[in-house]
Amino acid sequence: MSKIFIIGLPRTGTTSISVALLELGLSVAHTAFTKRAFEVADAISDAPCFSDYQHLDGLFPNAKFIYLTRDMDKWLPSMTMLLEKMAPHLEPETGRFHPILKRSFHHTFSSVLPLTHSTLIDCYARHQREVLSYFKHRDNLLSIDVSEQGSLQKLKQFLGIEIEGSLDFPRLNVGRNVASWKDYKHPNKINSNLAGIEHRKYFDYCLTPARS
């Protein structure tokens, strides 16, 4: 199966789709920061995919990309809540989050401090515009809203997976909950910091383009 990258912004259903892909039998990393994690996972969501999709497209020329949308009236308060929680840990020098996660967020949400709804709306619109423009006239991008009925079936069709089951995605990370992925137990979960022969060498741009 081709590599799969979930490039929707945080709070658009990245955890729900990651869990759904696990249940479909794929190995999944929700965020990935090492070269080995990118090599091992069938599907990767969240940071740094939502900021680095063009680079990933070059590294994995046969990859499939899934862009997640969400109604603005639901995404906006959810994203505001998340960034308020994350803000101290995203500080470039003192924040405790992984350097790649911090880079990914600052690249996409560089204009959100101080937090305002208008700047977040601009960030969402710019990201959507850039994604749709980049993949225009191509057939390796699927855009879905995981809250819509039948969206899981669209995903299965896009990936060529013929497994009977639910037509809808699981509802996770509802309200102020942001840790459902950490709490979800599954043998196909891939550690974001998975170490390989090169130990925990950062992903960033250390991978070389794959041969088609």
C-alpha positions as CSV (number, residue, x, y, z in Angstrom):
1,M,0.0,0.0,0.0
2,S,1.1,3.5,-0.7
3,K,2.2,5.8,2.1
4,I,-0.7,7.8,3.5
5,F,-0.4,11.3,5.0
6,I,-3.2,13.0,6.9
7,I,-2.7,16.7,6.2
8,G,-5.7,18.3,7.9
9,L,-5.0,20.8,10.6
10,P,-5.2,19.9,14.3
11,R,-8.8,19.6,15.6
12,T,-10.2,18.5,12.3
13,G,-10.4,14.8,13.2
14,T,-6.8,13.6,12.9
15,T,-7.2,11.3,16.0
16,S,-10.5,9.9,14.7
17,I,-9.0,9.1,11.3
18,S,-5.8,7.7,12.8
19,V,-7.9,5.3,15.0
20,A,-10.0,4.3,12.1
21,L,-6.9,3.4,10.0
22,L,-5.6,1.3,12.9
23,E,-8.9,-0.6,12.9
24,L,-8.5,-1.1,9.1
25,G,-5.2,-2.9,9.8
26,L,-2.7,-0.2,9.0
27,S,0.2,0.9,11.2
28,V,-0.3,4.5,12.2
29,A,1.7,7.3,13.7
30,H,-0.1,10.3,15.1
31,T,2.7,12.8,14.7
32,A,6.1,11.4,13.6
33,F,9.5,13.0,14.4
34,T,12.1,10.4,13.4
35,K,13.2,9.0,10.1
36,R,12.4,5.5,11.3
37,A,8.8,6.4,12.2
38,F,8.2,7.7,8.7
39,E,9.7,4.6,7.2
40,V,7.7,2.1,9.3
41,A,4.2,3.7,9.5
42,D,1.7,3.1,6.7
43,A,-0.1,6.3,7.7
44,I,1.0,9.4,9.5
45,S,-1.2,12.3,10.7
46,D,-0.8,15.7,12.3
47,A,2.6,17.3,12.7
48,P,4.6,17.7,10.6
49,C,2.4,16.4,7.8
50,F,0.1,19.4,7.7
51,S,3.0,21.8,7.2
52,D,5.4,19.5,5.2
53,Y,3.0,17.8,2.7
54,Q,4.9,19.2,-0.3
55,H,8.2,17.8,0.9
56,L,6.6,14.5,1.7
57,D,5.1,14.4,-1.8
58,G,8.6,14.6,-3.1
59,L,10.0,12.0,-0.7
60,F,7.1,9.5,-1.4
61,P,6.0,10.1,-5.0
62,N,3.3,7.4,-4.8
63,A,1.8,8.6,-1.5
64,K,-1.9,9.4,-0.9
65,F,-2.9,12.5,1.0
66,I,-6.1,13.1,3.0
67,Y,-7.1,16.7,3.8
68,L,-9.6,17.0,6.6
69,T,-12.2,19.9,6.8
70,R,-14.4,21.0,9.7
71,D,-17.1,23.6,10.1
72,M,-15.5,26.8,11.2
73,D,-17.9,27.4,14.0
74,K,-16.7,24.0,15.5
75,W,-13.0,24.2,14.6
76,L,-12.4,27.7,15.8
77,P,-13.2,27.3,19.5
78,S,-11.6,23.9,19.5
79,M,-8.4,25.2,18.0
80,T,-8.3,28.2,20.3
81,M,-8.6,25.9,23.3
82,L,-5.8,23.7,22.0
83,L,-3.4,26.6,21.2
84,E,-4.0,28.1,24.6
85,K,-3.0,24.8,26.2
86,M,0.0,24.4,23.9
87,A,1.3,28.0,23.8
88,P,3.9,27.8,26.7
89,H,5.3,24.5,25.3
90,L,5.6,25.9,21.7
91,E,8.1,28.6,22.8
92,P,11.1,28.2,20.5
93,E,13.7,28.3,23.3
94,T,11.9,27.2,26.4
95,G,9.0,25.1,25.2
96,R,9.1,21.4,26.1
97,F,7.5,20.1,22.8
98,H,9.6,18.4,20.2
99,P,11.5,20.8,17.9
100,I,9.7,19.4,14.8
101,L,6.3,19.9,16.3
102,K,7.2,23.4,17.3
103,R,8.5,24.2,13.8
104,S,5.4,22.7,12.2
105,F,3.0,24.8,14.3
106,H,5.0,28.0,14.0
107,H,5.1,27.5,10.2
108,T,1.3,27.2,10.0
109,F,0.1,29.4,12.8
110,S,2.8,32.0,12.9
111,S,0.3,34.9,13.1
112,V,-1.9,33.7,15.9
113,L,-0.1,35.4,18.8
114,P,-1.9,37.1,20.4
115,L,-4.8,34.6,19.8
116,T,-7.7,36.1,17.8
117,H,-10.4,34.4,15.9
118,S,-9.7,36.4,12.8
119,T,-6.1,35.3,12.6
120,L,-7.0,31.7,13.2
121,I,-9.6,31.9,10.4
122,D,-6.9,33.4,8.1
123,C,-4.5,30.5,9.0
124,Y,-7.2,27.9,8.2
125,A,-8.1,29.6,4.9
126,R,-4.5,30.0,3.8
127,H,-3.7,26.4,4.6
128,Q,-6.8,25.1,2.8
129,R,-6.1,27.3,-0.2
130,E,-2.5,26.2,-0.5
131,V,-3.3,22.5,-0.2
132,L,-6.1,22.6,-2.8
133,S,-3.9,24.6,-5.1
134,Y,-1.0,22.3,-4.8
135,F,-3.0,19.2,-5.5
136,K,-5.2,20.7,-8.2
137,H,-5.8,18.3,-11.2
138,R,-4.2,15.4,-9.3
139,D,-5.9,12.2,-8.1
140,N,-3.9,11.5,-4.9
141,L,-5.8,13.9,-2.6
142,L,-9.1,13.1,-0.8
143,S,-10.9,15.9,1.1
144,I,-13.4,14.8,3.7
145,D,-15.2,15.9,6.8
146,V,-15.0,13.0,9.3
147,S,-18.3,14.1,10.9
148,E,-20.3,13.6,7.7
149,Q,-22.2,10.3,7.3
150,G,-20.4,8.0,4.9
151,S,-17.1,9.7,5.1
152,L,-15.3,6.6,6.3
153,Q,-16.6,4.7,3.3
154,K,-15.2,7.4,1.0
155,L,-11.8,6.9,2.7
156,K,-12.0,3.1,2.2
157,Q,-12.8,3.6,-1.5
158,F,-9.9,6.1,-1.9
159,L,-7.5,3.7,-0.3
160,G,-8.8,0.7,-2.2
161,I,-9.8,-1.1,1.1
162,E,-12.7,-3.5,0.9
163,I,-13.5,-4.1,4.5
164,E,-17.1,-4.2,5.8
165,G,-17.9,-2.3,8.9
166,S,-19.0,1.2,10.1
167,L,-19.6,3.9,7.6
168,D,-18.7,6.6,10.1
169,F,-15.6,7.6,12.0
170,P,-15.2,7.2,15.8
171,R,-15.8,10.5,17.7
172,L,-12.7,11.2,19.7
173,N,-11.0,14.2,21.4
174,V,-14.5,15.7,22.0
175,G,-14.7,19.0,23.9
176,R,-11.5,19.8,25.8
177,N,-10.1,16.3,25.6
178,V,-6.9,16.3,23.5
179,A,-5.3,13.0,24.7
180,S,-7.4,10.3,23.1
181,W,-4.6,9.0,20.9
182,K,-2.3,8.6,23.9
183,D,-5.0,6.7,25.8
184,Y,-5.9,4.4,22.9
185,K,-4.2,1.0,23.0
186,H,-3.5,-0.8,19.7
187,P,-0.6,-3.0,18.5
188,N,-0.3,-1.1,15.2
189,K,0.4,2.3,16.8
190,I,3.8,3.6,15.8
191,N,5.8,5.7,18.3
192,S,6.4,9.2,17.1
193,N,10.1,8.9,18.2
194,L,10.6,5.4,17.0
195,A,14.3,4.6,16.9
196,G,16.0,2.6,14.1
197,I,19.6,1.9,12.9
198,E,20.2,5.7,13.0
199,H,18.7,5.8,16.5
200,R,16.3,8.8,16.8
201,K,17.6,10.8,13.9
202,Y,15.1,13.6,13.3
203,F,12.9,13.4,10.3
204,D,13.0,17.0,9.2
205,Y,14.7,16.8,5.8
206,C,17.0,13.8,6.5
207,L,15.0,11.4,4.3
208,T,15.9,11.1,0.7
209,P,13.4,11.0,-2.2
210,A,12.1,7.5,-2.8
211,R,12.5,5.9,-6.2
212,S,9.3,5.3,-8.1
